[in-house]
């Protein structure tokens, strides 16, 4: 059995970007809250062991970086136990939305409670232990349609080509995390990345996030620029930004959220386009005013 490594916490002093002013209404579409056992158990099949990422610390990060709204994504180490995320959403119903990880077969009452708490989508994850894979993606698509939700996928873009036709037939919108989460050394002409660009052009959404997970370079991760720009060109109306705080499973130098926001100045140099990515697009997808 592979060793489950402890991973460090985020930079304790998050800041906003230096390259531009964050607009009113900006949304961080990707972050996690993490509790500790025994109150919030970790799954045995996890890929890493994180420190706590408390709701108060998360909200302080949003404030420090100029984010009006936030979207919490269920973290893999808690499996399908969404309790901490749901508690956080319920405490801040105007500011937060959530993406849950659930088994199929929940009761109508349980599903209604998730929706009432602010859940707007479901996540499938094939990269980290504790996630739910793609075997039943059609069933999750049908459930999401019934609930008025979308799907979110954590997948390496190199895995997309054999799945593309199935994903294209889903009856709900879907979002691909972290620009496809593939190494930049593979290049923008890689078949998997070209498949991602094609899916985005045809209606998928994508998160311009997770640059430090793809890069082979130190900040400012210049090798990620062609990837972000290719996705933005494919569908500027379906790109959103996320901090990926608290940057779990990251052992290289830990970025500050301000560093990650500053990447947008080069990825999306046009101010109006950047406003779409930070405000208009996520407002539409997640239901913020």
MOLIN-V643355 format. One record per residue. RES is the residue in three letters. PHI is phi in radians with two decimals (NA if undefined). PSI is psi in degrees with one decimal (NA if undefined). Layout:
<<RES PHI PSI> <RES PHI PSI>>
//
This chain:
<<UNK NA 129.1> <UNK -1.14 151.0> <UNK -1.16 137.9> <UNK -1.66 106.9> <UNK -1.44 143.1> <UNK -1.27 139.5> <UNK -2.01 152.7> <UNK -1.31 166.4> <UNK -1.49 174.9> <UNK -1.32 168.9> <UNK -0.96 125.5> <UNK -1.32 -3.0> <UNK -2.21 67.7> <UNK -1.12 149.9> <UNK -2.45 168.8> <UNK -1.42 178.4> <UNK -1.27 156.6> <UNK -1.74 -17.5> <UNK -1.54 -16.9> <UNK -2.81 164.6> <UNK -1.57 130.9> <UNK -1.22 127.0> <UNK -1.31 153.9> <UNK -1.04 137.2> <UNK 1.59 3.5> <UNK -1.12 146.2> <UNK -2.16 126.1> <UNK -1.54 108.6> <UNK -1.55 4.4> <UNK -2.68 105.0> <UNK -2.71 170.7> <UNK -2.33 147.8> <UNK -1.92 143.1> <UNK -2.35 126.9> <UNK -1.76 174.4> <UNK -2.06 148.2> <UNK -1.08 153.8> <UNK -1.49 -12.6> <UNK -1.10 -39.7> <UNK -2.24 88.8> <UNK -1.11 151.7> <UNK -1.63 147.3> <UNK -1.30 146.5> <UNK -1.15 -31.3> <UNK -1.47 16.4> <UNK -1.18 162.1> <UNK -1.71 -11.7> <UNK -2.79 166.3> <UNK -2.11 111.9> <UNK -1.62 161.7> <UNK -1.34 172.5> <UNK -1.11 147.1> <UNK -2.29 89.7> <UNK -1.28 150.8> <UNK -0.92 -40.5> <UNK -1.09 -39.3> <UNK -1.17 -38.5> <UNK -1.09 -47.8> <UNK -1.13 -35.8> <UNK -1.12 -36.9> <UNK -1.11 -45.5> <UNK -1.00 -45.1> <UNK -1.10 -45.2> <UNK -1.17 -27.3> <UNK -1.74 0.4> <UNK 1.47 19.4> <UNK -1.50 124.6> <UNK -1.27 -40.5> <UNK -2.26 164.4> <UNK -2.54 151.7> <UNK -2.10 121.2> <UNK -1.62 137.3> <UNK -2.02 129.7> <UNK -1.02 126.7> <UNK -1.44 145.7> <UNK -1.12 -31.1> <UNK -1.18 -18.4> <UNK -1.68 4.1> <UNK 0.97 -129.2> <UNK -1.69 13.0> <UNK -1.55 91.7> <UNK -1.52 11.6> <UNK -1.00 -47.6> <UNK -1.12 -41.8> <UNK -1.09 -44.8> <UNK -1.10 -42.3> <UNK -1.03 -40.6> <UNK -1.20 -42.6> <UNK -1.07 -44.5> <UNK -1.13 -29.4> <UNK -1.34 -16.7> <UNK -2.45 61.2> <UNK -1.16 -26.9> <UNK -1.40 -28.4> <UNK -1.68 -26.8> <UNK -2.13 150.2> <UNK -2.25 169.6> <UNK -2.47 154.0> <UNK -2.08 117.4> <UNK -1.70 160.9> <UNK -2.08 116.4> <UNK -2.37 154.6> <UNK -1.36 157.1> <UNK -1.22 152.7> <UNK 1.69 7.6> <UNK -1.12 152.7> <UNK -1.23 159.6> <UNK -1.03 -36.2> <UNK -1.11 -44.2> <UNK -1.15 -40.5> <UNK -1.13 -42.5> <UNK -1.10 -36.3> <UNK -1.15 -39.1> <UNK -1.09 -45.5> <UNK -1.12 -41.2> <UNK -1.10 -31.0> <UNK -1.32 -16.2> <UNK 2.02 12.3> <UNK -1.27 131.0> <UNK -2.16 -0.1> <UNK -2.90 171.3> <UNK -2.17 141.6> <UNK -1.90 134.3> <UNK -1.97 140.1> <UNK -2.50 117.8> <UNK -1.90 8.2> <UNK -1.81 -27.0> <UNK -2.23 141.1> <UNK -1.03 138.0> <UNK 1.83 -10.9> <UNK -1.55 172.3> <UNK -1.89 130.2> <UNK -1.50 -162.9> <UNK -1.71 4.3> <UNK -0.98 -35.7> <UNK -2.07 37.2> <UNK -1.05 -34.9> <UNK -1.13 -39.1> <UNK -1.17 -39.3> <UNK -1.17 -35.8> <UNK -1.09 -42.8> <UNK -1.12 -41.6> <UNK -1.12 -44.5> <UNK -1.08 -38.8> <UNK -1.10 -42.5> <UNK -1.08 -35.3> <UNK -1.62 -5.9> <UNK 1.31 30.9> <UNK -1.89 173.2> <UNK -2.06 173.3> <UNK -1.91 151.2> <UNK -2.30 134.7> <UNK -2.11 125.8> <UNK -1.76 106.1> <UNK -2.64 147.2> <UNK -1.33 125.9> <UNK -0.96 -24.9> <UNK -1.17 -15.0> <UNK -1.55 -4.6> <UNK -1.32 -36.7> <UNK -0.88 -47.3> <UNK -1.29 -12.6> <UNK -1.71 -13.3> <UNK -1.01 -42.5> <UNK -1.17 -35.7> <UNK -1.16 -42.7> <UNK -1.17 -38.0> <UNK -1.12 -23.0> <UNK -1.59 -1.2> <UNK -1.08 144.0> <UNK -1.50 7.0> <UNK -2.34 160.2> <UNK -1.07 151.2> <UNK -2.38 152.8> <UNK -2.11 133.4> <UNK -1.79 125.9> <UNK -1.25 149.2> <UNK 0.93 42.7> <UNK 0.96 24.9> <UNK 1.63 -3.2> <UNK 0.88 39.2> <UNK -2.04 153.4> <UNK -1.10 137.4> <UNK -1.10 -24.3> <UNK -1.07 -19.9> <UNK -1.27 -23.6> <UNK 1.48 158.0> <UNK -1.26 -13.1> <UNK -1.56 -0.4> <UNK -0.97 140.3> <UNK -1.01 -38.7> <UNK -1.14 -44.8> <UNK -1.18 -38.3> <UNK -1.11 -34.2> <UNK -1.14 -41.9> <UNK -1.06 -46.8> <UNK -1.04 -41.0> <UNK -1.12 -43.3> <UNK -1.09 -42.0> <UNK -1.15 -42.2> <UNK -1.06 -32.5> <UNK -1.60 1.0> <UNK 2.44 -13.3> <UNK -1.25 158.9> <UNK -1.80 159.9> <UNK -2.55 145.0> <UNK -1.66 121.3> <UNK -1.41 84.2> <UNK -2.72 174.0> <UNK 1.17 26.0> <UNK -0.97 -39.2> <UNK -1.20 -14.2> <UNK -1.48 -18.2> <UNK -1.78 -30.1> <UNK -1.25 156.6> <UNK -1.95 10.5> <UNK -2.21 161.2> <UNK -1.31 171.7> <UNK -0.85 139.8> <UNK -1.65 33.3> <UNK 0.91 52.2> <UNK -1.09 -22.2> <UNK -1.24 -9.3> <UNK -1.53 -13.2> <UNK -1.01 -47.2> <UNK -1.08 -31.9> <UNK -1.20 -49.5> <UNK -1.07 -42.6> <UNK -1.22 -34.2> <UNK -1.12 -40.3> <UNK -1.23 -40.8> <UNK -1.10 -40.7> <UNK -1.14 -34.7> <UNK -1.16 -37.8> <UNK -2.82 79.5> <UNK -1.06 -19.4> <UNK -1.54 -1.8> <UNK -2.26 23.5> <UNK -1.81 136.0> <UNK -2.29 166.0> <UNK -2.02 146.1> <UNK -2.51 145.9> <UNK -1.35 -29.3> <UNK 1.13 20.6> <UNK -1.07 139.8> <UNK -1.65 30.2> <UNK 1.06 52.5> <UNK -1.15 158.4> <UNK 0.97 36.3> <UNK -2.11 115.6> <UNK -1.95 -10.4> <UNK -1.30 176.9> <UNK -0.89 131.8> <UNK -1.35 124.6> <UNK -1.36 154.5> <UNK -1.51 145.7> <UNK -0.99 -33.5> <UNK -1.06 -37.8> <UNK -1.07 -41.3> <UNK -1.23 -36.8> <UNK -1.14 -39.3> <UNK -1.05 -25.9> <UNK -1.04 -31.1> <UNK -1.09 -26.9> <UNK -1.08 -32.3> <UNK -1.64 -36.1> <UNK -1.15 -43.6> <UNK -2.27 74.5> <UNK -1.18 -24.0> <UNK -1.34 126.3> <UNK -1.10 -40.7> <UNK -1.14 -40.1> <UNK -1.15 -38.3> <UNK -1.15 -36.0> <UNK -1.09 -38.5> <UNK -1.08 -45.4> <UNK -1.14 -40.0> <UNK -1.55 -27.8> <UNK -2.14 -62.1> <UNK -1.20 -49.0> <UNK -1.09 -51.8> <UNK -1.19 -30.3> <UNK -1.02 -39.7> <UNK -1.26 -44.1> <UNK -1.23 -40.3> <UNK -1.78 -4.8> <UNK 1.40 33.4> <UNK -1.53 151.3> <UNK -1.19 NA>>
//
